[in-house]
Amino acid sequence: MEKINLNFENKNQRLDVFLSAFLNLSRKVVAQAIENGLIFVNGVQKKSSYKIKGDEIIEYDPEMFKEKEVAIEPQDIKLDIKYEDDYLIVLNKPKNMLTHPSAYETKNTLVNALLYHCGDNLSNKNEPFRRGIVHRLDKNTAGLMLAAKTDEAARSLQEQIRTKSAIRKYLAIALGDFEQDSGVIDKPLKHYMSDTVKMQVSDTDGAKEAITYYKVLEKFQGAALVELELKTGRTHQIRAHLSSINHPVFGDSLYGAKGCTIEKYRGIKTNEQVLESYYLRFTHPVNNEIMTFELEPKDWDADLVKVLKIMRGQK
């Protein structure tokens, strides 16, 4: 059994909501596991609606969330494609969509949509859960992504992403008043607990180098629109790094942004973190052309647009 040591930051969160964010799974999957008696709080089974008190221990069996050999079916899901040729696709992934299936969520992912759109013309034929995928975005992070149609293209694009010759920039609404308009967050990251998704800053063995560049684009009362660029590509890097300097991403309950401290923003409801991959630059894997894509505001995620309008005082 794996253990999650809770603290008072988590107080009053529903058990299913907390675990859904912590394990990067849907509430439906988590609720089913709770209903089946597979999750314990201080050794006792609880309901999905149980409100966390803090200073508790959650226990669960990670085996129940591991990938199983299942067929991944094509699904006719509309894709917002920005560019496509015989080798790759650039698309704008919406929020609330997993990049690829997991053992308990095999439908409505980007891979399901790509299989329908491309048929068998996708890379990674030996990895059905990750057909076409060369990098990922969190389920509730929207924005530009690359997918590969051939294994050759996949290898080139993955290498560019690994070496950061491919440039990806993000927009986020971050809480708090920034003292500096730009800076570098250079803090190693490791998993908060083994076999879980949440990351934490750490200087202990197993932590990996993580470097994030940030630039404040627009300031509001108690928040800012920030542009971010990654030198490294760790899980939840932006979210964990911004939280570590007391500027968590707006709406990100997993990293301490359960609500905004500014009263006039408290009623703004979002589907978790307001974070968007808005800029992408890479070299075409076949013809070596430099390709640049940038989402216009009309293509930004609805949460980002809504929060910005409110903070700017627009109707």
N, C-alpha and C positions, 0 to 999 in steps of 0.2 A: 504493500500500500504506500502511496505517496502522501506526504503531509504538506499542508499549506498553513503556515503560522500567520494568523490574522493579527491586525493591530487596530487601534481605534480610528485610523483613517477610513476603515471599511465600515464603521459603525452605521447601523440603520439601513444598509443596503440589503435588498432582497438576496437570498442565497442564490437563486437561479440567475439573477442579473449579474452578480459578482463573478460567478463561475463562468458564465458565458463570455465575459470580457477577459477574464484571467486565462482561460484555456483556449480562447479564440474559436469557440464553437457556438452554434446557434442555441438560443434559449430552449428551443424544442428538444434538441438532443440532450441538453443538461437536465431539463425537467423530466425527461423520460428516465434518465439515470437515477435521479432523485426518487421518482415514483417507484422504481424497481428496487429501491433499498440499497443502492450501490455507493451512496455518498453519506458520510457521517460527520457530524459536528460534535466535537468532544465525545466521540464514541456513540453518539445517539443519532438515529435517523430523524431527519427534519422534513418539513414540507418545502416546496419551492418558494412559498411566500414568507418563509422564516426570515426575520430581520436580524442581521448579524449584530452581535453585541460588542464585538471587538475582543481582543485577547483570548481567542479561541483557536482550535485546531481543526481544520477540515481534512478528512482522509478520503482517498478515492483510489481505485485501481486503474492505472494508466493503460493497461492492456485493453480496456473496453473502448478506448478512443484511438487505437492504432489502426492503420490502414489494413484492409482485408482485400483479398483478391475478388474483385467484383467487376462486372462489365460496365464501362462508362458509356452511356448512351448519348448520341447527338440530340440536341434540343434546338428548336427554332426560336432562338432568343435574339432580338434585334441588337446588332452591334453598331456602335458609333465609330465607324472606320474613318481615319484621317488620311491613310495612304495604304496602298496594297499593290504588290507585284508578285512575281512567281516565287519569290524567296522569303518575303516577310510581310508583316502587317503592323501598322501603327494604329492604335485604337484608344478611345477614351473610356476607361472602365468606370461604371457607376458605383456608387456606394451600395453596401449590402449585397455584394457579390464576391464570393470566394474566388481567388485566382484559379485554384484547382481543387478537385474533390478530396475529401477525407473519408475515413472508414464509415462515418455516419452521415455524411452529406455528399451524396454522389450526383445530385441534380442541381440545376440552376447556377452552375459555376461557369467561369470563363471558358474552361476546357470543353464543357458540354456545348457551349455556343460555337466555339471554333470548330469542333468536330462536325457540326451541322453545316457551317459555312464553307469549310475547306474539304470536307470528305476525308480521304486518306492522305491528302497533301499537307501533312503536318510532321514536324520533327519529333524525335523521341518515341519512335514506334515501339520500343521495348519498355517504355514507361507510360502505361495508359493513363495514369493519374496526372501526368504532366505533359501531355501532348502539346507541342508548340510553345511551351513556357520556357523563357530564358531568364526571367526575373519575376518578382511578385510584388504586389501591393497588399496591405492588410485589407481584410473584408470591408471595413468602413473607411478606407482611404480611397478616394476617387482619383481619376486622372490618367495621364498618358502611360501606355505600356507598349512593349514590343512583343510580338510573337513570331516564331520562325516556322517556315514551311519545309525547309530541308535541314538535314543534320549538319551540312556544311555551314549554312547560315547560322544555325543555332550555336555552333562552336565559336564562330567569329564574334557574334553578338555577346555571348557569355564571357568571352575573354575581354572584350571592350568594357563590359560592365565590371568585371573583376578588377581590371587595371585602372578603372575610372577614366579611360580615354573616351568612353561614352559619358556625356554630361547629363545629369538629371537634376532638375531644380524643383523645389516644392514651395507652396504657399501655405501658411498656417496663421490662424488667429491664436496668439499666445497671450496668456493672462499676465497681469502685472505691468508695472512701469519700468521700461528698460532704461538703465543709466547710460548705456553705450549704444550707438546706432549700428554698430557691427562688432563682430567678434568671432572667436573660435572656441568651441567646446571640445576639449581634448581629454576625454575620460574613458578609460577601459570599461567594457560592459561584459556581463555574464548573466546567465539565467538566474532568475530570482530563486527558483527551486529547480531541481533536476526534472527533466522531461516536461517542463511547462514553458509557456510562451513569454511570460513577463520577464523583462530584463531589469538589471540594476547596475549602477555604477559600483565598481569594485576594483581593488588593487591586489586581490588574492589570486592564487593559482587558478588557471582556467579562464580568467578574464582576457578578452581580446581588445586590441587597439580599436578605438572608435573616435573619429574626428568629424565634427560638424561645423561648417561655416554658416553664420547667420548675418542677415542684414535687415534692419528695420525699415520698412517701406512707408508705413503710415502709423501714427500714434493716435490712440484714443484715451479716454479716461479709464485707467486700469487695464488696458489691453493694447495690442499692436498687431498690425499685419506684417508678417515676417517672411522673408525669402530665405530658403535654406538649401545648401548644397552639401552633399556627402563626399568626404574623401574616402571613407570606408562604408561598407554596406551591411551593418549588423541588423538583426531583427529589432524592430521598434526603435531604431536608433534615434530618430528625431524626437519621438515621444518621450523616451527615457532621458535623453540629453536635456531637452527643454525643461522637463520636470526637475532635473537635478540642479538647475540654476534658478528654481522657483518661478519658472514661466511655463507651466503646463499648457498643453494645447487645449483650447476651449472645448468643453464637452467630453474630454477624455477621462472617464471615470476610473480607468485602470491605473492612471498615473497621477491621480490626485486632483483632477479638475471636475469634481462632482457638481460644482456650481460656481458662478462668478461672484467675487466679493463685492462687485459694484451693484448696488440694489437695482438700478434700472435695467440691468442685463439679466437678472435672475430668472425672468420669465421666458427667456429665449430657449426653446427646446430644439435640440439637434439629435441626429442619429450618431451619437458618440463624437469622435474627434473631428474638428474642422481643419482638415489637412488635405491638400491637393497636389498631385504631381502635375505640374503645369508646363514644364519645359523639358524637351528631349533633343539631344544632339548626338549623332553617331555617324560612323562611316559605313556606307553600304557594303555588305560582305562580299559582293561580286564585282561591282563596277567601281568601288572605292570612292564614290561620290559622298561628299559631306552633306548630311541630311539634318535639317533643323525643323522642329515643330514646337509651337507655343500655343497653348489654349487661349482663345480670346475670352473676355469676361462673360460673354453670352453662353459659353460652353462650360463655365465653372459649375461645380456642384451646387445644388440648391441651398444647402446649409451655409456654404461660404458666402453666397450672394445675399442670403437673408441676414446673416449676422453683420456683414459689412454695411448693409443698408441701415440697420438699426443703429449701429455704432456711429455711422456718419450722419444720423438724424434725417435720413431720407425716407420718403413715403413709398 
